[in-house]
């Protein structure tokens, strides 16, 4: 079956022509009339009866690929086998591969990497299991684990459809921090099943990165795995977001002359990320935090069947303010949005303190567009790459796992996360800090090194490091 056409600046069409019924010229004409510009033609296969060609076509408008597909389908003797773009081509066969560090070129090599010499290494690990960290891939390998229940902005799309995201995460680990990572998508959304599966594969890995698992199951899964495994377990949707948010907030507070202990902070959207961000804020010294979700402000005057909401209500909003988002924002210094696009209005921001800090991180549509309030805010950040100050988890997880693996940490604790946030914030100097630059680019080479250094120090100081690496 032909894949659904995708829009892009350049698309690739594979056409199969019945040479007795059709001429290539008719296809070229149809493509041009539909708005495409053929820039390359590759003959893939040809015979007396049929020919298969790949056409590279430039398109100018978002609906052009669909029009081209429809035009070709109307031509007798021509079949559109497939239509794709550069993104789909990049994913063909997956985006990652496993390669040996040492080539096997003779029988001696074979005997040392496999039988019989490998038995000596196996016995050494059997006698001292900790040697798995030095004699296997465990020392530098992270499992990127998902059940596909909360993928990006796509929702519950399942394990097969989640794989491209997890492969991409593995690429980022390697690209930015030279951490080997492998995507593992589990065909179960049962809490106990996920916990059992991760525990079963843990011997091969030095760390577990949980990804795109829906709340509230993600809380129990992470907590149980942290308790039952002796390697770091890190749910990036929670803690990666929290670390990068806190890094950006540190610089935003500095820029606007505020102290976190005194700032009035509103967190909108109390799910996995919202809860983790709040715990990070509290650990960093915040005292005036109010959480708002679809039922309004969370307050300790009520009982919530959602256990995480109950915890949240008991640890925030000491003044017991009630109402909705409007009441929470009145006089607030900071808005942190992890909710839904478009829910924050300019008139809401106008009720906040002078030069407020707005982190509108809903994706793909932020709670409010920066251009709507750029004249009245002190700092605004989003989760999007097409605006300044992107809050992007890529800033965090490669470096934090690099540090955790290098010191063989048994967990990633709050001290290590705070250290990672402070490392990210420190990359921007006093001279560079501005309204449009509170968070560094993901391609800044200093980030991973600085996070690694501070995370290792925090792990040693907090007692979870099992070795002290050379700097």
N, C-alpha and C positions, 0 to 999 in steps of 0.2 A: 504494500500500500504506500502511495506517495505521501511524504511528510507534509505537514501544513506549511505553506510558504511563510517565510520570516522576512521582516523588513530590515533593511540595512543600506548603507551607502553602496556596497558592492555585494551582489548575490551571484551564486553559481547555479546554472541550470544544466541538468543532464537530460539530453534529448535522445530518443531512439527513433530513427527514421526508417520507414519502409520505402526503399529506394524505387520500388515499382509504383508507388502511389503518391509520393511527395518529393519535393525539392527543398533543399536547405534554404534557398532564397525566400520561400514563403514564410518560414519560421523567423528569419531575420527581419523581414518586413513587419510581421505581426509584433515582434518585440519592440521595434523602433516606434511603431504607431502607438503602442501602449505606454511609451515614455521611457523605454530602456535604451541604453547606449552600449552596444557590444564592443568590448575592448580586448577580448582574447578568445580564441577558439582552439580547443584541444580535441583531437580525434582519439577516442578511447578504444574503439573496436570497429572494424569494418569487414563486411563480406559482400557477396553479390546481392543478397536480399536486404541486408540491414546495415545501418551505421549508427554508432553511438558517439555523441560529442558532448563535451563540457563547454559551456559558454559562460564567460565572466562578463557580467553586465552591471554597469553603473546605473543607479536609480536616484532620483532627486526627491521623491515624495514618499511618505509612509505607506500609501496604498498602492504604489506602483507594482510591487511584486505580485500582489493579488490580481491586478489587471493583466499582467503579463501571463500569469498562469491560466487565467480564463481565456485569453486570446489564443494561446497555444492549444488548449484542449478543444477548441473549435476547428482545428485544422485536421483534415483527414490524412491518415498515414503517419502522423507524428504523435509520439507519446512522451509526455513529460514524466520522466522517471523520478526525478527528485529536484527540489529547489532548496538551497541552503545559503547561509552567509558565512562570513569569516569566523564568527563565534562558533557556529555548528562545526565548521571544519576543524577548528582548534580542539574540539572535544572528541573528534573521531578516534575511537579506540581508547578513549580515556586520556587524561592529561599527565599521568605519572607512570613511572616504570621502575622496576627493581634491577639493579646491575651489580655484579660481583665486584668487590674491591680488588681482587687478585685474579688474573686469568688462570685457567687450568690448561696447561699446554703439554703435560706429559704425565706418566703414571705416578711419578713421585709427587707431583702436585695433587693428583687425585687422591693418593693415599693419605696426604696430610689434611686436606679439607674434608675428606669423607673417610671411608673405612680403609685401613684399620686404625690409623693414627688418631682420628677424631675421638676414639674411645677414651684416650688418656684425658682429653679435655672434659668429656662427659663425666668421668669418674672424679675429676677434680671438683667439678660443680656439685656432684652428688655428695661429696664429703664436706663441702663448704658452699651452700647455696648462694651466699653473697657474691661468690665469684662470677655469677651470671651477669653481674653489672660490668665486669671487665672482660669477660670472654665471650659475650654474645652481643647481639644488636640492642639488648635491653638498655645499655648505658646511654643510648642516644635515640631511642624509639618511643614515639607517642602514638597511642590509638586515638583517632578522631571518631567518636562513637555517636550515632544518632539513631532514632527510630522513625525519623521523617514526620514527626507529628506537629512541628512548628517551624517550618523552613522559611527563612527570610520573611518576605511579605506574602508567601504563597500558602501558608497554613499547613494542614495535615495532608501532605501529598504522598506519604508513604516512603519506604526505604529505597525503592528503585529510583524514584525521581529525585531523592535527596542526594544520591551519589555524586552528581557533578559538583554540588556545593562542598561536600566533604573532600573530594579530590582537590578542589581549589584551596581548601584550608591546608591540606597537606603540602601543596606547592608553596604557600606562604610561609609555613614553618621552615621549609628548606631554603627558600630564597632569602629570607630575612635573618635567620638565626642558625642555619645549617643543622636544624633538627630534623631527623628522619621521622616522617609521620605516615600512617596508613589509614585510609578511610574504612570504617566498618559500620555498615548500615544493617540494623537488626530487624528481622521480620516479625517483630512483636511490639506491642505497645502496653504490655503488661508489666507493671512495676517490678514484681518479683522476677519475672522472666528476664528483664533487662539487667537487673542486679546480678542474677545468676550467670548470665552470659558474659558480662564484663569481668566478673571474678574468675570465670573459667579461662579467659584469654590473658589475664593479667601477667602470668609468668613471662610472656614475651616482651612486655613493655615496661619502660621506666616511668611512664606517666599516662594518665587518661584525660583526654579533653572531651567532655560531654558537649554536644552541640545540637541545637534545634529540637529539644525535647520539651513538650508543652508543660506549662504549670497547671496544677500544683504538683504533678508527679515528679517533675525535675528536682524539687526540693528534697523529697524523701530519697530519691535515687542517689543524689549527690551525697546526702548526709550518711546514708548507709554505706556507700562505697568508701567514703572517707574514713568511717569507723572500722571497716572490715578489710581494707587493703593497706599495705605499708608503702605505697607509692602515691605521688601527688594526683589528686582528682580535682579537676577544675572545670566548672560549667561556665563556658565563655560568655554565653548570653547573659548570665547574671554578673559574674565577677569581672570579665573583660570590659563590659560596658561601664561597670562601677569604677574601675581603675582609671579608664580614660576620661570619664566624666569628672572624676575628682581632680585629675591632673589639670583639665581645662578650667575647672572652677577655682583651683588655687591661683592660677594666673589671672582669671577674671576678677576675683576678689582683690588681688594685689593692684590690678589696673584701676579699679573703681574705688580704692581706698577703704575696703571693708575687711573685717575680721570674721572668720567662720563662726567663732563663738557667739558673735552678736547678730549675725545675719539671720533674717527670717526667710526660711526656705520652704517652698511649696513643691511637692513631688506629685505629679499627676500621672496616674497609671500604676497601680500597686500590684504588679505581677512579679515575675521572676526578676526582671531587670530593676524595676522600681524598688523592690525590697532590698536587693543587693546594694543598690546605689545608696539607699538610706542607711544601711548598716555601715557602709564605708564613710558616709558623712558623719555619723555618730562617733565612729572610731576616730575620725579626724578632729573631733572637738565640737561639732555642731550641736547646739542646744535648742534651737527653735525650728523644728521640722513639722510640717503638716502634710499628711497624705490625703489625696483625693482620688476616688475612683467613681465608678458609675452610680454608686449609691450615695455619693457626696463625700464630705469630710469624714475620715475615720476618727472616731472618738471613743475613749474608754468608758463613756456612759452607755455604750451599747455592747451587746454580745454578738459576735460574728461566727457563723458556722464554718467559715473559711479560716482554718487555723493560722495561716500566715497573716491574714487581715487582723485576727485577734492579737497576735504578737505585735503587729504594727501599731495597733491602737493603744496597746499598753506601754509602748516605748516612745511614743511621739505625742505631739499636741498636748503639752502639759496645761495649756490654758483652756483646754476643752472647748475650742471654737467649733461651732456647728454650722451647717449650711452646705453650700456647694462651692464650685470653683471660684465664683465671684467673691464670696465671703472670705475664702482662703487667701485670695490674692490682694485683698485690701491692705495696703501698706507693706507688702512683702518686698524683699530685696532680690529674691531669686526665684525663677520658675524653672522647674526641671520637668520636661514633658517626655513621657514614655508611653503615650496613649494612642491617640488617633488624629489624623490630619484635620486641620481646620477648626479645632474646637476652641482655640484661643483667639479672641478678638482684640482689635486695637484698643477698644474702650476698656477691656480688662487690664491691659498693660498700663493704661493711663492711670489706673487706681493704685498701681504699685508705687514704691518709693522712687525718688528721682534717680535717673540713669540706672534702671534695673538691669539685672542679668537674666537673659532668657535663653535657655537651652531647649530648643524645640526639636526633639530627636526622633519623632515618629517617622517611619519610612514606608513608602516612598514620599508621602506627602507630610511635611512637618505640621505641627500644631498651629503654627502661623508662619507665613512667608516673611523672610527677613526684610524685604523691601517695604512691607506694610508698616513696620515699626522702627526702621533703622534710624529715624530722626529723633526717637525718644528713648531708645535703649542705650545703656552703657556698653554692653557686649551682647551679641547674639551668636549662637552656635546651632548647628543642625547635624543630622546624620548623613547629609548628602554631600557628594563630592563636587557639586557644581556651585556651592556656596563656600565662603571662607569659614574657617573654624569647624572642620568636620570632626565629629566625635566618632572615631573609627577604631574598632577592637583590634585591628591589625597592629596598632601602635603598642599593644600590650602583650598578647599571648606568645609571640615568638620569643621575646626577651625574658619573660617570666619563666617559661619552661626551660630556656637555655640555662638560666641561673639555677633553677631547681634541679635539673639533671646534673649540672656540673658539680654541685655540692651534695648530690644524692639525697635530696630532701625527702623526708617521709610524707610531707604534706605541703600545701601552699596555704599558709595561714594569713591572718589579718595583717600582721607586721610586714610580711613579704609583699602583700598587695599595696599597702600604704607606701612602702619603699618604691615599688614600681611606679606608682602615680607620681610621687615626688621626683623620681628620675625623669619621667616624661616632661613634667613641668619645667625641670631645671635646664632642659636642652635649649629653651628660649631664654636668651640673655635679657637683662634689664633694658638694653638699648634696642633690642628687637621687638620687645613686647608692645603690642598695639591692639586697638579695637578689632582689627581684622586678622590678628595673629597671636592667638593665645594657646594654640596647640600646634606642635610641629608636624611637618609632612611625614607620611609613612615611609618615604624614601630617604629620610635623614639618617645617615650612616651612624650617627652617634647614639641613637636611641637604644638599640639592642645592647650595645656595650655598657651603657650607663645603667640600664635596667638590670642586666646581669650582675654587675658589680654590687649594686645596692641590695638586690634580692639575696645574693649569697651572704652578704654581711648580716641582713635581717634574719636569715635562716640560721646562721651560726649563733647570733645573739639570742634567738628565741628557742634554741635547742633542738631544731628539727633537721639540721644538717648532719649527715653521716660521714662526710669527708670535707676537708678544707682544700679546695683546689688552688693551684698556683694562679696568680693574677695574670 
